[in-house]
Amino acid sequence: MTFPKCILRLFSEKQREIIRYWLQCIPAFFYQNDLSKLAKPYGTDKYEHGYTEIYQQYFKDIKHKKLRILEIGIGGGENTKFGGNSLKMWPKYFPKSEILGIDIYDKSLLDYRRIKTFQGSQSDEKFLSQFHNLDIIIDDGSHINSDVIRSFEILFPKLNVGGYYCVEDTQVSGSREFTIDDYPETISYFKELKLDNSKINFYDGLVLIEKMN
Ligand SMILES: C[S@@+](CC[C@H](N)C(=O)[O-])C[C@H]1O[C@@H](n2cnc3c(N)ncnc32)[C@H](O)[C@@H]1O
């Protein structure tokens, strides 16, 4: 929904973000049980990639629980006013959960109610050490193989039993752009990984790991 500029000027960036948040509650009210339909008004490409359909299968039975969900990569790149498409969707699908977002750029404009953002890199162990007790982790950050693998090795131990670790856009892991050091391709890494009490599921562009009892 677009407002005339003269009306928008009456509000600060933060106030505009809050107005957007509440306007998006209208479609969200109707689609809160269908993640693929919910994704559309938020403009996240998780729907086009088919991830929302897969997530729905895994998350539908836990959506009403009080969870701690962490997404790596908020979107909008260096523009601090852009991004948050998926971050703003998650509170509508998970009505009681806390939603944490990480990005290398400041995305604090999105901090509101159950959404909290943190500025830092997904490969920075010290930065990641502040996160604990997580139920769902979604890596949609740099997609660089070393970043993805490092984040996984640091954060997977912090995932609660019964939780899910999701790595998106794994189809890019073979391209040079995302291979900047000696780390293996994300897909090969997960194919060779042996984890006790966990199940690694492979989908088109998505790896989803279930941490079992
Ligand atoms: C694909 S976008 C995320 C899109 C968002 N998850 C969505 O579905 O709407 C990727 C984001 O990752 C961030 N990013 C890039 N490198 C990163 C790093 N090393 N650590 C954390 N975030 C990073 C970028 O700034 C960008 O905003």
The ligand as an SDF file (V2000), in Angstrom:
LIG
                    3D

 27 29  0  0  0  0  0  0  0  0999 V2000
   19.1310  -12.9490    0.7590 C   0  0  0  0  0  0  0  0  0  0  0  0
   19.2210  -11.6130    1.8740 S   0  0  0  0  0  0  0  0  0  0  0  0
   18.1330  -12.1700    3.1660 C   0  0  0  0  0  0  0  0  0  0  0  0
   16.6800  -12.1860    2.7640 C   0  0  0  0  0  0  0  0  0  0  0  0
   15.6950  -12.4610    3.8780 C   0  0  0  0  0  0  0  0  0  0  0  0
   16.0660  -13.5840    4.6920 N   0  0  0  0  0  0  0  0  0  0  0  0
   14.3190  -12.7110    3.3030 C   0  0  0  0  0  0  0  0  0  0  0  0
   13.9430  -13.8770    3.0830 O   0  0  0  0  0  0  0  0  0  0  0  0
   13.6030  -11.7270    3.0960 O   0  0  0  0  0  0  0  0  0  0  0  0
   20.8080  -11.8280    2.5320 C   0  0  0  0  0  0  0  0  0  0  0  0
   21.2150  -10.8880    3.6460 C   0  0  0  0  0  0  0  0  0  0  0  0
   22.3770  -11.4460    4.2630 O   0  0  0  0  0  0  0  0  0  0  0  0
   23.1840  -10.4000    4.7320 C   0  0  0  0  0  0  0  0  0  0  0  0
   24.5540  -10.8980    4.9090 N   0  0  0  0  0  0  0  0  0  0  0  0
   25.5430  -10.9900    3.9840 C   0  0  0  0  0  0  0  0  0  0  0  0
   26.6650  -11.4730    4.5330 N   0  0  0  0  0  0  0  0  0  0  0  0
   26.3920  -11.6930    5.8540 C   0  0  0  0  0  0  0  0  0  0  0  0
   27.1690  -12.1650    6.9530 C   0  0  0  0  0  0  0  0  0  0  0  0
   28.4270  -12.5270    6.8230 N   0  0  0  0  0  0  0  0  0  0  0  0
   26.5590  -12.2450    8.1640 N   0  0  0  0  0  0  0  0  0  0  0  0
   25.2590  -11.8830    8.3170 C   0  0  0  0  0  0  0  0  0  0  0  0
   24.4800  -11.4220    7.3040 N   0  0  0  0  0  0  0  0  0  0  0  0
   25.0410  -11.3250    6.0920 C   0  0  0  0  0  0  0  0  0  0  0  0
   23.0620   -9.3220    3.6660 C   0  0  0  0  0  0  0  0  0  0  0  0
   23.3700   -8.0490    4.1940 O   0  0  0  0  0  0  0  0  0  0  0  0
   21.6010   -9.4700    3.2330 C   0  0  0  0  0  0  0  0  0  0  0  0
   20.7970   -8.5150    3.8960 O   0  0  0  0  0  0  0  0  0  0  0  0
  1  2  1  0
  2  3  1  0
  2 10  1  0
  3  4  1  0
  4  5  1  0
  5  6  1  0
  5  7  1  0
  7  8  2  0
  7  9  1  0
 10 11  1  0
 11 12  1  0
 11 26  1  0
 12 13  1  0
 13 14  1  0
 13 24  1  0
 14 15  1  0
 14 23  1  0
 15 16  2  0
 16 17  1  0
 17 18  1  0
 17 23  2  0
 18 19  1  0
 18 20  2  0
 20 21  1  0
 21 22  2  0
 22 23  1  0
 24 25  1  0
 24 26  1  0
 26 27  1  0
M  CHG  2   2   1   9  -1
M  END
$$$$
